[in-house]
Amino acid sequence: MSFIEKIKNPIFWSNFFKVVIPFFIVVTLFSLFMNSWKEIFAGDFTTVSETNFGDEKWKSFWGIKLFISTLYGLYITNKNMK
């Protein structure tokens, strides 16, 4: 079955979201801990917010994670669908 045929199947999208949502959450948490682990454990969430989301950094922060999660979800779901 080709990729186009697979994405027309509603089960594909159900499986896609089952993969993408947990992956997105894990990537986001991993990224936050890598960028601001000291501030997170100190409870200084204002600094975490400024470091990761201030000055329109939120666009690249969320954009990259959405893009990577979408590609990963499409790849894994396509690979596992028969």
Short mmCIF file of the C-alpha atoms (twelve columns), coordinates in Angstrom:
data_MODEL
# 
_entry.id   MODEL 
# 
loop_
_atom_site.group_PDB 
_atom_site.id 
_atom_site.type_symbol 
_atom_site.label_atom_id 
_atom_site.label_alt_id 
_atom_site.label_comp_id 
_atom_site.label_asym_id 
_atom_site.label_seq_id 
_atom_site.Cartn_x 
_atom_site.Cartn_y 
_atom_site.Cartn_z 
_atom_site.pdbx_PDB_model_num 
ATOM 1  C CA . MET A 1  0.000  0.000  0.000  1 
ATOM 2  C CA . SER A 2  1.374  3.429  -0.939 1 
ATOM 3  C CA . PHE A 3  1.761  6.333  1.449  1 
ATOM 4  C CA . ILE A 4  -1.111 8.253  -0.187 1 
ATOM 5  C CA . GLU A 5  -3.431 5.270  0.244  1 
ATOM 6  C CA . LYS A 6  -2.390 4.936  3.875  1 
ATOM 7  C CA . ILE A 7  -3.104 8.565  4.789  1 
ATOM 8  C CA . LYS A 8  -6.624 8.257  3.377  1 
ATOM 9  C CA . ASN A 9  -7.331 5.577  5.975  1 
ATOM 10 C CA . PRO A 10 -8.815 6.991  9.245  1 
ATOM 11 C CA . ILE A 11 -6.881 4.388  11.243 1 
ATOM 12 C CA . PHE A 12 -3.650 5.959  9.972  1 
ATOM 13 C CA . TRP A 13 -4.545 9.267  11.641 1 
ATOM 14 C CA . SER A 14 -5.616 7.583  14.836 1 
ATOM 15 C CA . ASN A 15 -2.271 5.782  15.017 1 
ATOM 16 C CA . PHE A 16 -0.461 8.964  13.970 1 
ATOM 17 C CA . PHE A 17 -1.820 10.893 16.955 1 
ATOM 18 C CA . LYS A 18 -1.054 7.994  19.291 1 
ATOM 19 C CA . VAL A 19 2.595  8.363  18.262 1 
ATOM 20 C CA . VAL A 20 2.872  12.146 17.890 1 
ATOM 21 C CA . ILE A 21 1.315  13.347 21.144 1 
ATOM 22 C CA . PRO A 22 3.541  11.351 23.544 1 
ATOM 23 C CA . PHE A 23 6.613  12.034 21.383 1 
ATOM 24 C CA . PHE A 24 5.860  15.781 21.376 1 
ATOM 25 C CA . ILE A 25 5.491  15.817 25.166 1 
ATOM 26 C CA . VAL A 26 8.747  13.898 25.688 1 
ATOM 27 C CA . VAL A 27 10.687 16.112 23.248 1 
ATOM 28 C CA . THR A 28 9.309  19.261 24.890 1 
ATOM 29 C CA . LEU A 29 10.168 18.124 28.413 1 
ATOM 30 C CA . PHE A 30 13.617 16.926 27.321 1 
ATOM 31 C CA . SER A 31 14.296 20.258 25.641 1 
ATOM 32 C CA . LEU A 32 13.158 22.265 28.656 1 
ATOM 33 C CA . PHE A 33 15.298 20.186 31.014 1 
ATOM 34 C CA . MET A 34 18.328 20.470 28.724 1 
ATOM 35 C CA . ASN A 35 17.976 24.244 28.367 1 
ATOM 36 C CA . SER A 36 16.949 25.168 31.905 1 
ATOM 37 C CA . TRP A 37 17.378 22.281 34.316 1 
ATOM 38 C CA . LYS A 38 18.922 24.415 37.077 1 
ATOM 39 C CA . GLU A 39 16.090 26.949 36.954 1 
ATOM 40 C CA . ILE A 40 13.419 24.228 36.851 1 
ATOM 41 C CA . PHE A 41 14.758 22.457 39.936 1 
ATOM 42 C CA . ALA A 42 15.191 25.798 41.708 1 
ATOM 43 C CA . GLY A 43 11.565 26.663 40.920 1 
ATOM 44 C CA . ASP A 44 12.528 29.798 39.001 1 
ATOM 45 C CA . PHE A 45 9.913  29.480 36.271 1 
ATOM 46 C CA . THR A 46 10.129 33.160 35.325 1 
ATOM 47 C CA . THR A 47 13.693 32.610 34.129 1 
ATOM 48 C CA . VAL A 48 12.651 29.403 32.361 1 
ATOM 49 C CA . SER A 49 9.928  31.345 30.571 1 
ATOM 50 C CA . GLU A 50 12.270 34.172 29.587 1 
ATOM 51 C CA . THR A 51 15.000 31.775 28.442 1 
ATOM 52 C CA . ASN A 52 12.797 29.574 26.280 1 
ATOM 53 C CA . PHE A 53 9.847  31.750 25.277 1 
ATOM 54 C CA . GLY A 54 10.826 35.422 25.630 1 
ATOM 55 C CA . ASP A 55 11.584 37.713 22.693 1 
ATOM 56 C CA . GLU A 56 9.553  35.533 20.311 1 
ATOM 57 C CA . LYS A 57 11.728 32.490 21.041 1 
ATOM 58 C CA . TRP A 58 8.474  30.577 21.517 1 
ATOM 59 C CA . LYS A 59 8.015  30.427 17.733 1 
ATOM 60 C CA . SER A 60 11.197 28.453 17.177 1 
ATOM 61 C CA . PHE A 61 10.762 26.478 20.417 1 
ATOM 62 C CA . TRP A 62 7.315  25.138 19.509 1 
ATOM 63 C CA . GLY A 63 7.799  25.196 15.729 1 
ATOM 64 C CA . ILE A 64 10.810 22.895 15.716 1 
ATOM 65 C CA . LYS A 65 9.137  20.451 18.095 1 
ATOM 66 C CA . LEU A 66 5.914  20.364 16.066 1 
ATOM 67 C CA . PHE A 67 7.854  19.847 12.845 1 
ATOM 68 C CA . ILE A 68 10.043 17.062 14.258 1 
ATOM 69 C CA . SER A 69 7.088  15.372 15.964 1 
ATOM 70 C CA . THR A 70 5.030  15.470 12.771 1 
ATOM 71 C CA . LEU A 71 7.825  13.989 10.676 1 
ATOM 72 C CA . TYR A 72 8.503  11.307 13.268 1 
ATOM 73 C CA . GLY A 73 4.808  10.457 13.532 1 
ATOM 74 C CA . LEU A 74 4.381  10.201 9.770  1 
ATOM 75 C CA . TYR A 75 7.470  8.028  9.438  1 
ATOM 76 C CA . ILE A 76 6.650  5.638  12.284 1 
ATOM 77 C CA . THR A 77 2.961  5.345  11.400 1 
ATOM 78 C CA . ASN A 78 3.747  4.770  7.714  1 
ATOM 79 C CA . LYS A 79 6.356  2.170  8.617  1 
ATOM 80 C CA . ASN A 80 4.031  0.271  10.956 1 
ATOM 81 C CA . MET A 81 0.880  0.346  8.796  1 
ATOM 82 C CA . LYS A 82 0.408  -2.596 6.482  1 
# 
